[in-house]
Amino acid sequence: MKEGSLKLSIGHLYPKLLNLYGDMGNIITLMKRCEWRGIKVEYDSIGIGDNIKEHDLYFIGGGQDRQQVEVSEELYKNKDFLIDERDKNAVFLGICGGYQLFGHYYQPFDGDKLLGISLLDAYTVAGKKRFIGNVTVENNFLDVKTLVGFENHSGLTYIQGDTVPLGKVIVGNGNNGVDKTEGARYKNVFGTYLHGSLLPKNPTFADYLIELALEKKYGEKIKLAKLDDELEIKTHNSLVGKAY
């Protein structure tokens, strides 16, 4: 299929509450990389109380515990719908607090357990130490074998079952600072602690998500045309292996 005839629908979950550390840059990256190829994008900003309609790709950012409480309650109301979307191969990307709510629960130090929506077989508990700094992750599913970003979290996330990590931590702490994993993936659901924002520094990953979303929509694999990513790749390479 010609890229100029393609369309993509993106649902941005609760951006007014969960948008720390430049997470909106991930949405801008996805939209621009589609626009530069002539792919039309429908963008839907979803707020508290809004009905969630079907989208090809869903994004949720990070936030503080107070915001997570409100979002947790709202997400849980839509749990069955979002699990159904996952099982229809919709693409999900969750960052930090959003990532935690993709699992079964997040247990803060003080306060009640926040129920997640179980898109991933994972859970998170508050840790005593805050992980802050640059992260380099080695992955085995992208053409570029590294992911880079910036972590700032005290939550300790543990994955299990059929959920697998995005990759192995080379620099940084990742999910919990112990098992050397970062992020999680199940079907087309991706979660990660990497801010920065993530996708401008990792254009190969951005294109991978777009291709998965297009495959979900059109029922066939679609290979995107190459863009001039010289600046993006230089930025990425400058951060590989760099500690904070």
LOGUZA-654314 format. One record per residue: x, y, z of N, C-alpha, C in turn; residue in one letter. Coordinates in steps of 0.001 Angstrom, whole numbers, padded with zeros to 6 digits. Atoms other than C-alpha are relative to their C-alpha. Layout:
     n.px     n.py     n.pz    ca.px    ca.py    ca.pz     c.px     c.py     c.pz  nupa
        X        Y        Z        X        Y        Z        X        Y        Z     A
...
***
This chain:
     n.px     n.py     n.pz    ca.px    ca.py    ca.pz     c.px     c.py     c.pz  nupa
   000835  -001192   000000   000000   000000   000000   000874   001247   000000     M
  -000745  -001246   000039   001176   003521  -000747  -000211   000779   001293     K
   000080  -000691  -001281   001973   005554   002351  -000988   001162  -000033     E
   000896  -001137   000103  -000022   008526   001064  -001465  -000360   000157     G
   001390   000435  -000150  -003203   006446   001262  -000290  -000551   001395     S
   000143   000610  -001316  -002634   005293   004849  -000492   001012   001042     L
   000465  -000808  -001127  -004287   006596   008001   000297  -000743   001298     K
  -000299   000575  -001304  -003499   006041   011661  -000746   000786   001068     L
   000750  -000636  -001080  -005524   006766   014793   000752  -000192   001319     S
  -000741   000023  -001260  -003746   007669   018050  -000879   000521   001125     I
   000717  -000421  -001194  -005458   007833   021437   000985   000325   001113     G
  -000910  -000447  -001057  -003572   009854   024069  -000771   000021   001315     H
   000741   000189  -001235  -004729   008780   027518   000442   000987   001078     L
  -000125  -000892  -001146  -005051   011540   030147   001266   000869  -000018     Y
  -001220  -000822   000108  -002339   013945   028923   000064   001158   000987     P
  -000034  -001124  -000950  -003388   016711   031338   000491  -000428   001378     K
  -000420   000509  -001298  -002542   014473   034295   001344  -000717  -000055     L
  -001233   000786   000129   000288   012289   033017   000815   000518  -001177     L
  -000830  -000576   001061   002838   014312   031066   001277   000591   000600     N
  -001251  -000442  -000607   006121   014504   032995   001178  -000164  -000949     L
  -001306   000193   000641   009625   014983   031598  -000080  -000111  -001515     Y
   000037  -000053   001450   008660   015746   028025  -000698  -001148  -000688     G
   000654   001164   000609   006414   012744   027441  -000826   000345  -001232     D
   000757  -000419   001185   004349   014759   024935   000855  -000112  -001252     M
  -000889   000156   001145   007409   014543   022699  -000162  -001322  -000716     G
   000237   001285   000649   006525   010922   022030  -001148   000091  -001002     N
   001124  -000209   000913   003199   011926   020501   000443   000830  -001201     I
  -000483  -000850   001092   004862   014688   018455   000847  -000809  -000972     I
  -000856   000828   000848   007425   012189   017162  -000818  -000936  -000875     T
   000835   000923   000779   004811   009649   016100  -000746   000748  -001105     L
   000789  -000749   000979   002705   012291   014364   000882   000554  -001113     M
  -000882  -000571   001011   005639   013952   012598   000560  -001068  -000933     K
  -000577   001053   000842   007136   010685   011385  -001050  -000598  -000941     R
   001075   000358   000927   003760   009825   009895  -000191   001104  -001033     C
   000228  -001148   000885   003259   013316   008448   001066   000082  -001086     E
  -001095  -000090   000970   006683   013285   006751  -000111  -001063  -001091     W
   000185   001064   000984   005619   010128   004923  -001345   000098  -000707     R
   001310  -000153   000615   002183   011381   003956  -001076  -000849   000631     G
   000994   000806  -000707   000382   009150   006453  -000868   000934   000849     I
   000915  -000860  -000750  -002693   010884   007864  -000201  -000547   001415     K
   000147   000398  -001396  -003065   010848   011656  -001223   000675   000615     V
   001093  -000513  -000826  -006202   011236   013740   000463  -000060   001446     E
  -000466  -000074  -001383  -005233   012400   017236  -001169   000268   000928     Y
   001108  -000106  -000940  -007615   011976   020150   000567   000156   001414     D
  -000423  -000242  -001379  -006808   013554   023536  -001137  -000434   000931     S
   001038   000626  -000815  -008727   011496   026104   000148   000471   001447     I
  -000033  -000525  -001351  -009585   013113   029436  -000871  -000793   000950     G
   000824   000655  -001017  -011237   012048   032669  -001472   000117  -000373     I
   001426   000028   000311  -014822   011019   031999  -000320  -000199  -001460     G
   000232   000185   001436  -014363   010719   028223  -000179  -001480  -000334     D
   000099   001352   000536  -015488   007614   026389   001227  -000283  -000858     N
  -001156   000392   000805  -012541   005753   024861  -000496  -000791  -001198     I
   000370   000735   001199  -013133   004735   021286   001198  -000785  -000518     K
  -001063   000839   000538  -011104   002281   019234   001054   000840  -000714     E
  -001129  -000642   000666  -007660   003455   018136   001005  -001066  -000417     H
  -001055   000916   000431  -004727   001846   016379   001162   000001   000981     D
  -001116  -000143  -000929  -002222   003138   018939  -000443   000859   001176     L
   000309  -000741  -001218  -002631   004294   022540   001300   000375   000701     Y
  -001175  -000445  -000747  -000139   006337   024530  -000428   000560   001348     F
   000212  -000586  -001321   000039   007203   028229   001357   000335   000597     I
  -001268  -000462  -000541   002760   009172   029982   000145  -000261   001485     G
  -000286   000173  -001413   004142   009448   033495  -000542   001147   000831     G
   000485  -001032  -000901   003007   011390   036537   000329  -000336   001434     G
  -000231   000229  -001412   003205   011683   040287  -001117  -000856   000587     Q
   000964   000915  -000615   001339   009437   042730  -001404   000586   000040     D
   001322  -000630  -000108  -001498   011951   043167  -000770  -000114  -001307     R
   000642   000105   001307  -002227   011997   039439  -000306  -001459  -000350     Q
   000217   001418   000291  -001847   008225   039223  -001259  -000528   000670     Q
   001212   000449  -000691  -004631   007773   041767  -001226   000274  -000867     V
   001158  -000374   000811  -007124   009635   039575  -000040  -000793  -001302     E
  -000056   000726   001267  -005956   007973   036379  -000272  -001488   000213     V
   000228   001413  -000293  -005955   004521   037985  -001490  -000315   000058     S
   001447   000212  -000122  -009633   004843   038864  -000680   000057  -001360     E
   000618  -000174   001315  -010510   006028   035368   000366  -001145  -000937     E
  -000432   001110   000846  -008434   003380   033582  -000741  -001280   000363     L
   000619   001246  -000435  -009967   000631   035689  -001434  -000127  -000501     Y
   001355   000012   000554  -013437   001631   034497   000008  -000507  -001440     K
  -000112   000376   001413  -012195   000956   030956   000856  -001247  -000210     N
  -000917   001142   000055  -010166  -002172   031771  -000411  -001024  -001057     K
   000440   001051   000925  -012271  -004672   029809   000143   000454  -001451     D
  -000110  -000516   001365  -012373  -002436   026729   001462   000015  -000449     F
  -001408  -000119   000386  -008606  -001847   026763   000663  -001367  -000141     L
  -000514   001361   000181  -007819  -005538   027256  -000473  -000564  -001328     I
   000519   000445   001299  -010053  -006268   024277   000774   000650  -001146     D
  -000809  -000680   001010  -008141  -003653   022260   001384  -000629  -000102     E
  -001294   000688   000018  -004864  -005286   023271  -000081  -001309  -000781     R
   000139   001308   000634  -006146  -008661   022121  -000364   000098  -001477     D
   000196  -000260   001424  -007098  -007093   018778   001273   000560  -000641     K
  -001334  -000430   000456  -003385  -006128   018449   000163   001506  -000145     N
  -000294  -001424  -000086  -003763  -002423   019086   001341   000181   000701     A
  -001318  -000281  -000571  -000416  -000878   020029  -000162   000929   001204     V
   000009  -000814  -001209   000119   000550   023518   001430   000336   000381     F
  -001280  -000412  -000572   003064   002560   024842  -000270   000756   001286     L
   000150  -000640  -001296   003167   003435   028534   001348   000388   000565     G
  -001248  -000511  -000549   005866   005559   030161  -000137   000162   001512     I
  -000135  -000206  -001448   006790   005383   033879  -001320  -000272   000732     C
   001246   000214  -000723   003543   005930   035830  -001040  -000713  -000837     G
   000906   000698   000900   001520   004853   032802   000378  -001461  -000163     G
  -000520   001368   000066   003701   001761   032492  -000436  -000789   001225     Y
   000389   000686  -001231   003021   000884   036130  -001480  -000382  -000010     Q
   001437   000274   000028  -000741   001114   035558  -000388  -000987  -001093     L
   000242   001071   000973  -000455  -001267   032582   000107  -001370   000657     F
  -000117   001253  -000731   000408  -003946   035144  -001204  -000251   000886     G
   001128   000368  -000868  -001758  -005500   037842  -000264   001047   001082     H
   000192  -001000  -001045  -001128  -002878   040518   001310   000741   000262     Y
  -001132  -000751  -000543   001154  -000223   041993  -000282   000246   001475     Y
   000159  -000189  -001439   001628  -000226   045759   000912   001122   000471     Q
  -000814  -001099  -000539   002799   003190   047070   000460  -000306   001430     P
  -000413   000110  -001399   004638   003571   050394  -001166   000294   000924     F
   001151  -000423  -000807   001693   005423   051870  -001223   000042  -000904     D
   001214  -000028   000812  -001804   004904   050595  -000392  -001374  -000484     G
   000560   001254   000472  -003940   002240   049073   000657  -000458  -001297     D
  -000482   000588   001243  -002867  -000080   046307  -000794   000562  -001176     K
   000663  -000482   001210  -003609   001393   042876  -000135  -001159  -000976     L
   000229   001108   000916  -005197  -001184   040628   000343   000404  -001423     L
  -000290  -000200   001408  -003833  -001438   037106  -000997  -000748  -000862     G
   000960   000611   000929  -005503  -002846   034027   000519  -001294  -000611     I
  -000501   001336   000340  -003356  -005973   033553   000207  -000225  -001494     S
  -000427   000211   001381  -002335  -005349   029963   001307  -000766  -000032     L
  -001264   000710  -000173   001042  -006650   031157  -000079  -000836   001271     L
  -000086   000824  -001198   001725  -009458   033621   001168   000534   000830     D
  -001030  -000702  -000757   003640  -007179   035976  -000650   000691   001194     A
   000487  -000770  -001147   003333  -005393   039310   001131   000890   000489     Y
  -000979  -000987  -000456   005076  -002455   040985  -000230   000320   001467     T
   000052  -000423  -001398   005895  -001628   044602   000978   001162   000184     V
  -000877  -001142  -000253   007432   001571   045956   001298  -000468   000642     A
  -001298   000306  -000579   011153   001327   046689   000484   001122   000888     G
  -000560  -001001  -000910   013278   003212   049205   000980   000934  -000707     K
  -001006  -000775   000730   015744   004509   046614  -000593   000510  -001304     K
   000463  -000554   001277   015037   006802   043670   001074  -000222  -001052     R
  -000910   000234   001115   016623   005794   040367  -000070   001187  -000954     F
  -000046  -001177   000858   017695   008855   038404   001240  -000078  -000883     I
  -001161  -000054   000871   019931   009005   035352  -000251  -000563  -001373     G
   000073   000532   001356   020628   007995   031788  -000043  -001525   000016     N
   000128   001451   000122   019823   004472   030689   000323  -000414  -001431     V
  -000203   000660   001292   021105   002331   027836  -000484  -001431   000124     T
   000599   001332  -000016   019199  -000843   027039   000356  -000727  -001292     V
  -000266   000850   001169   020222  -003652   024705  -001254  -000806  -000310     E
   001216   000724   000376   017244  -005053   022786   000287  -001002  -001108     N
  -000176   001023   001038   016753  -007974   020405  -001131   000000  -001029     N
   001119   000006   000938   013751  -006847   018340   000036   001169  -000991     F
  -000128  -001129   000921   014873  -003641   016582   001269  -000135  -000818     L
  -001213  -000010   000820   017391  -003105   013787   001144   000689   000734     D
  -000981  -000651  -000868   019197  -000690   016112  -000111  -000653   001368     V
   000066   000885  -001159   020093  -002817   019117   000105   000694   001350     K
  -000004  -000721  -001270   020093  -000073   021741  -001195   000941   000076     T
   000982  -001019  -000327   017431   002076   023362   000632   000900   001063     L
  -000554  -000930  -000983   018399   005218   025296  -001107   000882   000545     V
   000974  -000875  -000613   016500   007427   027690   000453   000417   001380     G
  -000309  -000520  -001329   016341   008958   031155  -001050  -000511   000972     F
   000935   000517  -000996   014817   007308   034219  -000038   000902   001226     E
   000178  -000742  -001244   013432   009027   037317  -001193  -000627   000717     N
   001099   000738  -000641   011410   006632   039475   000502  -000697   001258     H
  -000302   000806  -001184   011294   004900   042833  -000785  -001300   000001     S
   000752   001241   000111   008819   002221   041807   000878  -001144  -000479     G
  -000720   001214   000390   010189  -001304   041494  -000981  -000920  -000714     L
   000922   000782   000825   008536  -003234   038685   000576  -001391  -000261     T
  -000393   001398   000210   008633  -007007   038339  -000934  -000603  -001040     Y
   000790   000606   001061   007494  -008822   035207   000037  -001511   000125     I
   000128   001451  -000165   006377  -012423   034951  -000833  -000577  -001134     Q
   000823   000680   000993   004580  -014993   032825   000502   000205  -001413     G
  -000343  -000181   001420   004501  -014313   029080   000480   001410  -000318     D
  -000528  -001352   000196   005494  -010670   029544   001522  -000044   000054     T
  -001461   000025   000082   009121  -010105   028539   000536   001433   000081     V
  -000559  -001357  -000054   011467  -007137   029085   000258   000567  -001383     P
  -000438  -000618   001257   012210  -004616   026350   001452  -000342  -000273     L
  -001397   000347   000206   015833  -005435   026928   000783  -000074   001294     G
  -000930   000127  -001109   018871  -005768   029167   000669   001337   000275     K
  -000609  -001269  -000384   020180  -002778   031092   001520  -000073  -000119     V
  -001450  -000139   000115   023715  -001786   030100   000496   001114   000904     I
  -000263  -001124  -000903   023739   001561   031928  -001317   000384   000650     V
   001207  -000398  -000697   021212   002545   034590  -000555  -001111   000867     G
   000622   000926  -000945   018799   000668   036833  -001158  -000798  -000589     N
   001080   000735   000643   015753  -000232   034758  -001168  -000281   000921     G
   001247   000323  -000685   012746  -002006   036204   000102   000039   001520     N
  -000072   000124  -001455   013989  -002648   039720   001412   000090   000565     N
  -001370  -000150  -000472   017766  -002180   039913   000697  -001281   000366     G
  -000577   001284  -000420   018361  -005883   040510   000151  -000975  -001165     V
  -000030   001071   000997   017473  -008138   037571   000499   000444  -001376     D
  -000595  -000522   001235   018995  -005896   034846  -000969   000020  -001181     K
   000986  -000134   001064   015740  -005710   032886  -000518   001427  -000046     T
   000656  -001302   000128   014105  -002569   031520  -001236  -000164  -000850     E
   001229   000013   000768   010556  -002167   030405  -000626  -001374  -000106     G
   000744   001243   000158   008105  -004834   029392  -000757   000013  -001306     A
   000762   000140   001236   006308  -006167   026372  -000843  -001267   000047     R
   000868   001150   000229   003350  -008456   025760  -000897   000337  -001175     Y
   000691  -000299   001255   001738  -008679   022318   000512   001338  -000525     K
  -000428  -001320   000483   001785  -005053   021078  -000059   001054   001095     N
  -000017  -000910  -001145   001852  -003541   024573   001443   000182   000458     V
  -001360  -000327  -000409   005079  -001776   025564  -000052   000943   001195     F
  -000141  -000886  -001135   005956  -000242   028911   001468   000234   000290     G
  -001394  -000326  -000261   009144   001516   029956   000089   001156   000983     T
  -000274  -001141  -000873   010628   003897   032510   000745   001110  -000724     Y
  -000854  -000944   000715   012482   005816   029796  -000766   001248  -000438     L
   000482  -001321   000395   011615   009493   029578   001020   000604  -000964     H
  -001123  -000693   000632   013581   012097   027771  -000289   000967  -001133     G
   000914   001137   000072   011340   011931   025753   000634  -001149  -000786     S
  -000573   001241   000523   011918   008398   024508   000129  -000032  -001523     L
   000030   000303   001437   010925   008295   020832   000854   000918  -000867     L
  -000896  -000804   000834   012843   011323   019444   001434  -000530  -000014     P
  -001358   000541  -000103   016053   009642   020648   000109  -001412  -000561     K
   000031   001392   000464   014989   006235   019329  -000936  -000126  -001197     N
   000916  -000030   001148   013502   006751   015844  -000335  -001382  -000547     P
   000284   001359   000470   013798   003069   014966  -001158  -000605   000780     T
   001100   000492  -000833   011505   002227   017873  -001301   000698  -000372     F
   001193  -000734   000415   009073   004966   016844  -000584  -000601  -001275     A
   000479   000574   001260   008857   003528   013325  -000541  -001409   000200     D
   000480   001354  -000306   008441   000016   014736  -001431   000044   000532     Y
   001350  -000142  -000545   005390   001147   016709  -000995   000397  -001090     L
   000873  -000427   001099   003941   002877   013639  -000311  -001176  -000918     I
   000213   001160   000875   004423  -000242   011523  -000937  -001019   000640     E
   000908   000926  -000693   002732  -002430   014152  -001433   000518  -000023     L
   001339  -000589  -000006  -000206  -000012   014341  -000638  -000072  -001390     A
   000520   000105   001366  -000565   000037   010547  -000368  -001439  -000339     L
   000308   001415   000232  -000438  -003759   010452  -001311  -000383   000686     E
   001253   000252  -000706  -003195  -003864   013055  -001186   000545  -000795     K
   001106  -000659   000701  -005329  -001455   011017  -000322  -000656  -001330     K
   000214   000456   001381  -004816  -002906   007539   000165  -001501  -000190     Y
  -000089   001451   000087  -004119  -006566   008297   001131  -000520  -000855     G
  -001172   000436   000754  -000815  -006684   006437   001223   000789   000442     E
  -001241  -000676  -000377   002805  -005825   007094   000283   001140  -000972     K
  -000310  -001184   000803   003733  -002355   005875   001372   000510   000420     I
  -001349  -000484  -000284   007385  -001324   005644   000077   001480  -000340     K
  -000059  -001437   000195   007872   002394   006092   001217   000403  -000829     L
  -001128  -000566   000734   010048   004410   003749   000980   000622   000972     A
  -001041  -000568  -000845   013340   005573   005204  -000104   001525   000027     K
  -000104  -001446  -000144   013626   009115   006537   001464   000376   000220     L
  -001345  -000485  -000293   016740   011241   006885   000111   000190   001512     D
  -000097  -000009  -001453   017510   010448   010519   001419   000275   000494     D
  -001394  -000228  -000380   021094   011667   010596   000110   000669   001368     E
  -000057  -000707  -001272   020469   014097   013468  -000483  -000884   001142     L
   000552   000863  -001046   018348   011627   015420   000985  -001098   000381     E
  -000958   001075  -000273   020938   008860   015086   001229   000534   000728     I
  -001127  -000607  -000718   023745   011203   016154  -000359   000224   001467     K
   000451  -000211  -001379   021726   012124   019234  -000042  -001324   000749     T
   000071   001335  -000622   021039   008468   019967   001408  -000511   000342     H
  -001345   000548  -000197   024661   007424   019544   000782   000751   001071     N
  -000722  -000798  -000991   025898   010270   021734  -000379  -000401   001426     S
   000476   000378  -001317   023906   008803   024633   000214  -001469   000332     L
  -000219   001425  -000240   024711   005105   024231   001167  -000177   000983     V
  -001036   000284  -000984   026651   003960   027280   000360   001157   000896     G
  -000337  -001199  -000766   026608   007434   028845  -000741  -000006   001329     K
   000609  -000060  -001324   026008   007521   032586  -000358   001433   000335     A
   000458  -001333  -000404   024294   010464   034281   001094   000725   000779     Y
***
